[in-house]
């Protein structure tokens, strides 16, 4: 059994590493001078209003290749803009996608956490996984968790912090590893995910511009995605242990807050489970297997309501509504475990635990209001759409082909991804240009889609525009109150950049060797 001891102190860093750590320290200090995220998005909204006013006055526009319509920039500094900001404020917040996902999943996670199930699972898992493998295990688990879409953030980021804390390592490090693994590796998974279905559908529509009969299926990038998940997990592990862990260790010591949430993986408890805890885990595991079997059996009939259009499993309500499926799973197994160990004694304990879990989400809910308004303004003005179309058009007009063209797509989409963090929205804008253009150059749509996966993923963990960046910051601040945007950025940026380079090199090697991207899908 692995004991909860701290790893040996790292060797003295090299001159190059010392310089890198110094740079990351400056990034942290600079980033922490930024205002609180709530006010930051207020400032960005004001800046957007000024930019939209200037662009609207100059007649900035672009032709949307998806609709054939001319898209112009609308000014927030106008009567129409003012009416939108006031009348749509509630709708902007209520329909903010991460809001519903987090609230629904947390209803179940709160029961599993407050009942003691999650801490017990972590202690049991850590006891079986050597501490030296914990980083890779967490990173690869995140790659698998992509099947849960955005719910993966809600579940894994706090659990990553708890797991690292349980073995005597910095919980900040665990939260960062989980966040980067989910965010920067978002389009890489050993499983078929809902994202695969969304991207393939948009790619098919774009390909119809050239060939109306062309179909891109959700498995079109499966081989590439599978290998990418393993490679990225390895990259995250190496960079974390060689750079990020040193960066965390170099931070000034700070007493851990006294109000660290219950169940955060107390080292003093040890890793040995009590008999009732082992029984609770066994009962919860059996119930989870029964629940999973019930869902699978319910999906077997071709006409099952749990299947998608045309009997599709990938587009089934089980995958598209994975947040609900996960919430129910966590609730059931948490209740069974709690009943076994005595933390759930009566029916009212379950809604009480749900309420306690949601109370911990209050700071995130406040931040989500500011973020949701800014992103709604950004979409309404059309600034993002015009930028995306103009950027894609520049590459097309330059007549660039082959490997250089791939690099152009990577750079343009990577930059856009810092502002437009929705992968499906960005692909819907640029795929009608990139996919037909590359098809005319004898580059299959599946290849263009594979390149886009890289650009859509790596910078997700390096932009405060992401709601889950803010969520992760709130988790980090549970263990280090002084942490700010700069702190988290200084920890995620090296990982994001190395992942971007490594994943790009993997693609070029894949393309050069001519390995199929998926079943029956040649790379060239």
DOMARSE-20168 format. One record per residue (C-alpha): z negated, x negated, y negated; residue number from 1. Coordinates in Angstrom, 1 decimal. Layout:
PT      pz      px      py  num
PT       Z       X       Y  NUM
...
END
This chain:
PT      pz      px      py  num
PT     0.0     0.0     0.0    1
PT     0.9    -1.2    -3.5    2
PT    -2.1    -1.7    -5.7    3
PT    -2.1    -0.8    -9.4    4
PT    -2.1    -4.3   -10.7    5
PT    -0.3    -5.7   -13.7    6
PT     2.7    -7.9   -13.0    7
PT     2.3   -11.6   -13.6    8
PT     2.9   -12.7   -17.2    9
PT     6.5   -13.5   -17.9   10
PT     7.7   -17.1   -18.2   11
PT     8.1   -18.5   -21.7   12
PT    11.3   -17.0   -23.2   13
PT    14.3   -19.2   -23.8   14
PT    15.5   -20.0   -27.4   15
PT    18.3   -17.4   -27.0   16
PT    15.9   -14.7   -25.8   17
PT    13.4   -15.6   -28.5   18
PT    16.1   -15.1   -31.1   19
PT    17.0   -11.7   -29.5   20
PT    13.4   -10.6   -29.5   21
PT    13.1   -11.6   -33.2   22
PT    16.2    -9.5   -34.0   23
PT    14.8    -6.5   -32.1   24
PT    11.6    -6.9   -34.1   25
PT    13.5    -6.7   -37.3   26
PT    15.4    -3.6   -36.1   27
PT    12.0    -2.0   -35.3   28
PT    10.6    -2.8   -38.7   29
PT    13.7    -1.6   -40.5   30
PT    14.0     1.5   -38.4   31
PT    10.3     2.4   -38.9   32
PT    10.9     2.5   -42.6   33
PT    13.0     5.6   -42.1   34
PT    11.1     8.8   -42.8   35
PT     9.7    11.1   -40.1   36
PT    12.5    12.6   -38.0   37
PT    11.9    16.0   -39.5   38
PT    12.5    14.7   -43.1   39
PT    15.3    12.3   -41.9   40
PT    17.4    15.3   -40.8   41
PT    16.6    16.9   -44.1   42
PT    18.0    13.9   -45.9   43
PT    21.0    13.8   -43.6   44
PT    21.7    17.5   -44.4   45
PT    21.7    16.7   -48.2   46
PT    24.1    13.8   -47.6   47
PT    26.3    16.0   -45.5   48
PT    26.4    18.6   -48.3   49
PT    27.6    15.9   -50.7   50
PT    30.2    14.5   -48.3   51
PT    31.5    18.0   -47.4   52
PT    31.8    18.8   -51.1   53
PT    33.9    15.7   -51.8   54
PT    36.1    16.1   -48.8   55
PT    36.7    19.8   -49.5   56
PT    37.6    19.0   -53.1   57
PT    40.1    16.4   -52.0   58
PT    41.7    18.8   -49.4   59
PT    40.7    16.8   -46.3   60
PT    42.2    18.4   -43.2   61
PT    43.7    17.8   -39.8   62
PT    45.9    19.6   -37.3   63
PT    43.9    20.6   -34.2   64
PT    46.1    19.9   -31.3   65
PT    44.2    22.3   -29.1   66
PT    44.9    25.4   -31.2   67
PT    47.8    24.3   -33.4   68
PT    45.8    25.3   -36.5   69
PT    45.0    23.2   -39.5   70
PT    41.3    22.4   -39.8   71
PT    40.0    21.9   -43.3   72
PT    36.6    20.7   -44.5   73
PT    34.3    23.5   -45.9   74
PT    31.8    22.6   -48.5   75
PT    28.1    23.3   -48.1   76
PT    27.9    23.2   -51.9   77
PT    29.4    26.7   -52.3   78
PT    28.4    30.3   -52.2   79
PT    29.8    30.6   -48.7   80
PT    27.8    27.5   -47.6   81
PT    24.6    28.8   -49.1   82
PT    25.0    32.2   -47.4   83
PT    25.6    30.5   -44.1   84
PT    22.5    28.2   -44.4   85
PT    20.2    31.2   -45.2   86
PT    21.7    33.9   -42.9   87
PT    22.3    31.7   -39.8   88
PT    19.0    29.7   -39.9   89
PT    17.3    31.8   -37.3   90
PT    20.4    32.0   -35.1   91
PT    20.9    28.2   -35.4   92
PT    17.4    27.6   -34.1   93
PT    17.3    30.3   -31.4   94
PT    20.7    29.3   -29.9   95
PT    20.0    25.5   -30.0   96
PT    21.0    24.5   -26.4   97
PT    18.1    22.0   -25.7   98
PT    15.5    24.5   -27.0   99
PT    16.0    27.0   -24.2  100
PT    16.4    24.3   -21.5  101
PT    13.1    22.6   -22.5  102
PT    11.1    25.8   -22.8  103
PT    12.3    27.3   -19.5  104
PT    11.9    24.1   -17.5  105
PT     8.5    23.4   -19.0  106
PT     7.2    26.8   -17.9  107
PT     7.4    25.5   -14.3  108
PT     6.7    21.8   -15.0  109
PT     3.5    22.8   -16.8  110
PT     2.2    24.5   -13.6  111
PT     3.1    21.6   -11.5  112
PT     1.5    19.2   -13.9  113
PT    -1.7    21.1   -14.7  114
PT    -2.3    21.9   -11.0  115
PT    -2.3    18.1   -10.3  116
PT     0.9    18.1    -8.2  117
PT     2.9    15.8   -10.3  118
PT     0.2    13.1   -10.7  119
PT    -0.4    13.3    -6.9  120
PT     3.3    13.0    -6.2  121
PT     3.6    10.0    -8.4  122
PT     0.6     8.3    -6.9  123
PT     2.0     8.9    -3.4  124
PT     5.4     7.6    -4.4  125
PT     4.1     4.5    -6.2  126
PT     2.0     3.7    -3.1  127
PT     5.2     3.5    -1.1  128
PT     7.4     1.8    -3.6  129
PT     6.6    -1.9    -4.4  130
PT     6.0    -2.3    -8.1  131
PT     8.9    -4.7    -8.3  132
PT    11.2    -1.9    -7.3  133
PT     9.8     0.7    -9.6  134
PT    12.3     0.1   -12.4  135
PT    15.3     0.4   -10.2  136
PT    13.9     3.4    -8.3  137
PT    13.3     5.3   -11.6  138
PT    16.7     4.3   -12.9  139
PT    18.6     5.5    -9.8  140
PT    16.5     8.6    -9.6  141
PT    17.7     9.5   -13.1  142
PT    21.3     9.0   -11.9  143
PT    20.7    11.6    -9.2  144
PT    18.9    13.8   -11.6  145
PT    22.1    14.2   -13.7  146
PT    22.8    17.2   -11.4  147
PT    20.1    18.9   -13.4  148
PT    22.0    18.3   -16.7  149
PT    19.7    18.3   -19.7  150
PT    16.7    19.3   -17.7  151
PT    16.6    15.8   -16.3  152
PT    15.3    14.6   -19.7  153
PT    12.5    17.0   -19.7  154
PT    11.3    16.1   -16.2  155
PT    11.9    12.4   -15.9  156
PT    11.0    11.0   -19.3  157
PT     7.3    11.9   -19.2  158
PT     7.1    11.2   -15.4  159
PT     8.6     7.8   -16.0  160
PT     5.8     7.0   -18.4  161
PT     3.2     8.3   -16.0  162
PT     4.7     6.2   -13.1  163
PT     4.6     2.9   -15.0  164
PT     1.1     3.6   -16.3  165
PT     0.0     4.2   -12.7  166
PT     0.9     0.7   -11.7  167
PT    -0.6    -0.9   -14.7  168
PT     2.6    -1.3   -16.7  169
PT     3.3     0.0   -20.2  170
PT     4.1     3.7   -20.1  171
PT     6.4     3.2   -23.1  172
PT     8.5     1.1   -20.8  173
PT     8.7     3.8   -18.2  174
PT     9.7     6.5   -20.8  175
PT    12.4     4.2   -22.1  176
PT    13.8     3.4   -18.6  177
PT    13.9     7.1   -17.7  178
PT    15.5     8.1   -21.1  179
PT    18.2     5.4   -21.1  180
PT    19.0     6.1   -17.4  181
PT    19.5     9.8   -18.0  182
PT    21.2     9.5   -21.5  183
PT    23.3     6.3   -21.3  184
PT    24.4     6.9   -17.8  185
PT    24.9    10.7   -18.3  186
PT    28.4    10.8   -16.7  187
PT    27.6     8.7   -13.7  188
PT    26.0    10.2   -10.6  189
PT    26.1     9.9    -6.8  190
PT    26.3    13.8    -6.8  191
PT    28.8    16.2    -8.2  192
PT    27.3    17.7   -11.4  193
PT    28.1    20.5   -13.8  194
PT    29.5    18.0   -16.2  195
PT    32.2    17.1   -13.7  196
PT    33.3    20.7   -13.7  197
PT    33.4    21.0   -17.5  198
PT    35.3    17.7   -18.0  199
PT    37.8    18.4   -15.3  200
PT    38.5    21.9   -16.7  201
PT    39.1    20.6   -20.2  202
PT    41.3    17.7   -18.9  203
PT    43.4    20.2   -16.9  204
PT    44.0    22.3   -20.0  205
PT    45.0    19.2   -22.0  206
PT    47.3    18.0   -19.2  207
PT    49.2    21.4   -19.3  208
PT    50.8    20.3   -22.5  209
PT    53.0    17.9   -20.5  210
PT    52.8    19.5   -17.0  211
PT    51.8    23.1   -16.7  212
PT    51.1    22.8   -13.0  213
PT    48.8    19.8   -13.2  214
PT    45.2    20.3   -11.9  215
PT    42.2    18.0   -12.3  216
PT    39.4    18.8    -9.9  217
PT    35.7    18.1   -10.3  218
PT    35.9    15.3    -7.6  219
PT    38.6    13.5    -9.5  220
PT    36.3    10.7   -10.7  221
PT    33.7    10.9    -7.8  222
PT    34.3     7.4    -6.3  223
PT    34.1     5.8    -9.7  224
PT    31.0     7.8   -10.7  225
PT    29.2     7.0    -7.5  226
PT    29.7     3.2    -7.8  227
PT    28.9     3.4   -11.6  228
PT    25.5     5.0   -10.9  229
PT    24.5     2.1    -8.7  230
PT    25.8    -0.6   -11.1  231
PT    24.2     1.0   -14.1  232
PT    20.8     1.3   -12.3  233
PT    21.0    -2.4   -11.5  234
PT    22.0    -3.3   -15.1  235
PT    19.1    -1.2   -16.5  236
PT    16.7    -2.9   -14.1  237
PT    17.8    -6.5   -15.0  238
PT    17.9    -5.9   -18.8  239
PT    14.5    -4.1   -18.7  240
PT    12.7    -6.8   -16.8  241
PT    14.4    -9.7   -18.7  242
PT    14.4    -8.4   -22.3  243
PT    12.8    -5.0   -22.9  244
PT     9.6    -5.8   -21.0  245
PT     9.2    -8.9   -23.1  246
PT     9.9    -6.9   -26.3  247
PT     7.1    -4.4   -25.3  248
PT     4.7    -7.3   -24.4  249
PT     5.4    -8.9   -27.8  250
PT     4.3    -5.8   -29.8  251
PT     0.9    -6.0   -31.5  252
PT    -1.9    -4.6   -29.3  253
PT    -2.9    -1.1   -30.2  254
PT    -5.6     1.0   -28.6  255
PT    -4.2     3.8   -26.4  256
PT    -4.8     7.2   -28.0  257
PT    -7.9     9.0   -26.6  258
PT    -6.0    12.3   -26.2  259
PT    -3.4    11.1   -23.6  260
PT    -2.4    14.2   -21.7  261
PT    -4.2    15.1   -18.5  262
PT    -2.4    14.0   -15.4  263
PT    -0.8    11.1   -17.1  264
PT    -1.4     8.9   -14.1  265
PT    -5.0     7.5   -14.4  266
PT    -5.1     4.1   -12.9  267
PT    -8.9     4.4   -12.4  268
PT    -8.3     7.2    -9.9  269
PT    -6.5     4.7    -7.6  270
PT    -3.5     5.5    -5.5  271
PT    -5.3     6.7    -2.4  272
PT    -4.9    10.5    -2.0  273
PT    -7.8    12.6    -1.0  274
PT    -7.4    14.7     2.2  275
PT    -7.0    17.9     0.3  276
PT    -4.4    16.3    -1.9  277
PT    -2.4    15.2     1.1  278
PT    -2.6    18.7     2.5  279
PT    -1.5    20.1    -0.9  280
PT     1.5    17.8    -1.0  281
PT     2.4    18.8     2.6  282
PT     2.2    22.5     1.8  283
PT     4.1    22.1    -1.4  284
PT     6.8    20.1     0.4  285
PT     7.2    22.8     3.1  286
PT     7.5    25.5     0.5  287
PT    10.0    23.5    -1.5  288
PT    12.1    23.0     1.7  289
PT    11.9    26.8     2.4  290
PT    13.0    27.5    -1.2  291
PT    15.9    25.1    -1.1  292
PT    17.0    26.5     2.3  293
PT    16.8    30.0     0.9  294
PT    19.1    29.1    -2.1  295
PT    21.6    27.3     0.2  296
PT    21.7    30.2     2.7  297
PT    22.2    32.6    -0.2  298
PT    25.2    30.6    -1.3  299
PT    26.9    30.5     2.1  300
PT    28.7    33.8     2.0  301
PT    32.1    33.5     0.3  302
PT    31.3    36.6    -1.8  303
PT    27.7    35.5    -2.7  304
PT    26.7    36.3    -6.3  305
PT    25.4    32.8    -6.4  306
PT    28.9    31.4    -6.2  307
PT    31.1    30.9    -9.2  308
PT    34.5    32.3    -9.9  309
PT    36.8    32.1    -6.9  310
PT    33.9    31.2    -4.6  311
PT    33.3    27.9    -6.4  312
PT    30.0    26.1    -5.7  313
PT    30.3    23.6    -8.5  314
PT    30.6    26.4   -11.1  315
PT    27.9    28.5    -9.3  316
PT    25.0    30.0   -11.3  317
PT    22.7    27.7    -9.3  318
PT    24.2    24.7   -11.0  319
PT    25.1    26.2   -14.4  320
PT    21.6    27.7   -14.5  321
PT    19.9    24.8   -13.0  322
PT    17.1    24.9   -15.6  323
PT    15.9    28.3   -14.1  324
PT    16.2    27.1   -10.5  325
PT    14.2    24.0   -11.3  326
PT    11.6    26.0   -13.3  327
PT    11.0    28.4   -10.3  328
PT    10.8    25.4    -7.9  329
PT     8.2    23.6   -10.0  330
PT     6.2    26.8   -10.5  331
PT     6.1    27.7    -6.8  332
PT     5.2    24.3    -5.5  333
PT     2.7    23.8    -8.3  334
PT     1.0    27.1    -7.5  335
PT     0.9    26.3    -3.8  336
PT    -0.5    22.8    -4.4  337
PT    -3.0    24.2    -6.9  338
PT    -4.1    26.9    -4.5  339
PT    -4.6    24.3    -1.8  340
PT    -6.7    21.8    -3.8  341
PT    -8.5    24.5    -5.9  342
PT    -6.9    24.0    -9.3  343
PT    -5.3    27.4    -9.1  344
PT    -7.9    30.0    -8.1  345
PT    -6.6    33.2    -9.5  346
PT    -3.4    34.7   -10.8  347
PT    -4.2    34.2   -14.5  348
PT    -4.5    30.5   -14.0  349
PT    -0.7    30.1   -13.8  350
PT     0.2    31.7   -17.1  351
PT    -2.7    29.8   -18.7  352
PT    -1.3    26.5   -17.4  353
PT     2.2    27.5   -18.7  354
PT     0.7    28.1   -22.2  355
PT    -1.1    24.8   -22.1  356
PT     2.1    23.0   -21.2  357
PT     4.0    24.7   -24.1  358
PT     1.3    23.9   -26.6  359
PT     2.1    20.2   -25.9  360
PT     5.7    20.9   -26.9  361
PT     4.8    22.1   -30.4  362
PT     5.7    18.8   -32.2  363
PT     9.1    18.9   -30.5  364
PT     9.7    22.5   -31.4  365
PT     9.1    21.7   -35.1  366
PT    11.6    18.8   -35.0  367
PT    14.1    20.9   -33.2  368
PT    14.2    23.3   -36.1  369
PT    15.4    20.6   -38.5  370
PT    17.8    19.1   -36.0  371
PT    19.4    22.5   -35.1  372
PT    20.1    23.3   -38.8  373
PT    21.7    19.9   -39.4  374
PT    24.0    20.1   -36.4  375
PT    24.9    23.7   -37.3  376
PT    25.9    22.5   -40.8  377
PT    27.9    19.7   -39.4  378
PT    29.9    22.0   -37.2  379
PT    30.4    24.6   -39.9  380
PT    31.7    22.1   -42.4  381
PT    34.4    20.9   -40.0  382
PT    33.6    17.2   -41.0  383
PT    33.1    16.2   -37.3  384
PT    36.2    18.0   -36.1  385
PT    38.4    16.4   -38.8  386
PT    37.0    12.9   -38.1  387
PT    37.6    13.3   -34.4  388
PT    41.2    14.5   -34.8  389
PT    42.1    11.9   -37.4  390
PT    40.5     9.1   -35.3  391
PT    42.5    10.1   -32.2  392
PT    45.7    10.4   -34.3  393
PT    45.3     6.9   -35.5  394
PT    45.5     5.5   -32.0  395
PT    48.5     7.7   -31.1  396
PT    50.4     6.6   -34.2  397
PT    49.8     2.9   -33.5  398
PT    51.7     3.3   -30.2  399
PT    49.1     1.3   -28.3  400
PT    49.4     1.4   -24.5  401
PT    47.7     0.1   -21.3  402
PT    44.3    -1.8   -21.4  403
PT    44.4    -2.0   -25.2  404
PT    44.8     1.8   -25.3  405
PT    41.8     2.2   -23.1  406
PT    39.7     0.0   -25.4  407
PT    40.9     2.1   -28.4  408
PT    39.7     5.3   -26.7  409
PT    36.4     3.7   -25.9  410
PT    35.8     2.5   -29.4  411
PT    36.8     5.8   -31.1  412
PT    34.9     8.1   -28.8  413
PT    31.8     5.8   -28.8  414
PT    31.6     5.9   -32.5  415
PT    32.2     9.7   -32.6  416
PT    29.5    10.1   -29.9  417
PT    26.9     8.8   -32.4  418
PT    27.5    11.9   -34.5  419
PT    28.9    14.5   -32.0  420
PT    26.5    14.2   -29.1  421
PT    27.9    17.1   -27.1  422
PT    30.2    15.6   -24.5  423
PT    32.1    18.7   -23.8  424
PT    32.7    19.5   -27.5  425
PT    33.9    16.0   -28.2  426
PT    36.3    16.0   -25.2  427
PT    37.6    19.4   -26.2  428
PT    38.6    17.9   -29.5  429
PT    40.2    14.6   -28.4  430
PT    41.5    15.3   -24.9  431
PT    44.5    17.4   -26.2  432
PT    45.7    14.2   -27.9  433
PT    44.6    11.4   -25.5  434
PT    45.5    13.1   -22.2  435
PT    49.1    14.1   -23.0  436
PT    49.7    10.8   -24.9  437
PT    48.6     8.8   -21.9  438
PT    50.5    11.0   -19.5  439
PT    53.7    10.2   -21.3  440
PT    52.8     6.5   -20.8  441
PT    52.4     7.2   -17.0  442
PT    48.6     7.0   -17.2  443
PT    47.1     9.9   -15.1  444
PT    44.7    12.3   -16.8  445
PT    42.0    11.4   -14.4  446
PT    42.1     7.8   -15.7  447
PT    41.7     9.0   -19.3  448
PT    38.8    11.1   -18.3  449
PT    37.1     8.2   -16.6  450
PT    37.4     6.1   -19.7  451
PT    35.9     8.9   -21.7  452
PT    32.9     9.1   -19.4  453
PT    31.9     5.6   -20.5  454
PT    32.3     6.4   -24.2  455
PT    30.5     9.7   -23.9  456
PT    27.4     8.2   -22.3  457
PT    26.3     4.7   -23.4  458
PT    25.4     5.5   -27.0  459
PT    23.5     8.7   -26.2  460
PT    20.2     6.7   -26.2  461
PT    20.9     4.9   -29.4  462
PT    21.4     7.8   -31.9  463
PT    18.6     9.9   -33.5  464
PT    21.2    12.6   -33.6  465
PT    20.3    13.4   -30.0  466
PT    17.5    15.9   -29.6  467
PT    16.3    14.1   -26.6  468
PT    15.9    10.9   -28.6  469
PT    13.4    12.7   -30.6  470
PT    11.8    14.2   -27.5  471
PT    11.4    10.7   -26.0  472
PT     9.9     9.4   -29.2  473
PT     7.3    12.1   -29.0  474
PT     6.4    10.9   -25.4  475
PT     6.3     7.3   -26.5  476
PT     4.0     8.2   -29.4  477
PT     1.5     9.7   -26.9  478
PT     0.8     6.1   -25.9  479
PT     1.5     4.2   -29.1  480
PT     0.8     6.3   -32.3  481
PT     2.5     3.8   -34.6  482
PT     5.9     4.0   -32.8  483
PT     8.7     5.3   -34.9  484
PT    12.5     5.7   -34.7  485
PT    12.9     1.9   -35.1  486
PT    10.5     1.2   -32.2  487
PT    12.5     3.4   -29.8  488
PT    15.8     2.1   -31.1  489
PT    14.8    -1.5   -30.7  490
PT    14.0    -0.7   -27.0  491
PT    17.1     1.4   -26.2  492
PT    19.8    -0.5   -28.1  493
PT    20.0    -3.6   -25.9  494
PT    20.2    -1.5   -22.8  495
PT    22.9     0.7   -24.3  496
PT    25.0    -2.3   -25.4  497
PT    24.8    -4.1   -22.1  498
PT    25.5    -0.9   -20.2  499
PT    28.6    -0.3   -22.4  500
PT    29.9    -3.8   -21.7  501
PT    29.1    -3.7   -18.0  502
PT    30.6    -0.2   -17.4  503
PT    33.7    -1.1   -19.3  504
PT    34.2    -4.3   -17.2  505
PT    33.7    -2.2   -14.1  506
PT    36.4     0.2   -15.2  507
PT    38.9    -2.6   -16.0  508
PT    38.2    -4.3   -12.6  509
PT    38.6    -0.9   -10.9  510
PT    41.9    -0.3   -12.7  511
PT    43.2    -3.8   -12.0  512
PT    42.4    -3.5    -8.3  513
PT    44.0    -0.1    -8.0  514
PT    41.0     1.6    -6.4  515
PT    41.3     5.4    -6.2  516
PT    39.0     7.2    -8.7  517
PT    38.3    10.0    -6.4  518
PT    39.6    11.7    -3.2  519
PT    43.4    11.5    -3.4  520
PT    43.3    10.4    -7.1  521
PT    45.1     7.0    -7.7  522
PT    44.0     5.0   -10.7  523
PT    47.6     4.1   -11.6  524
END
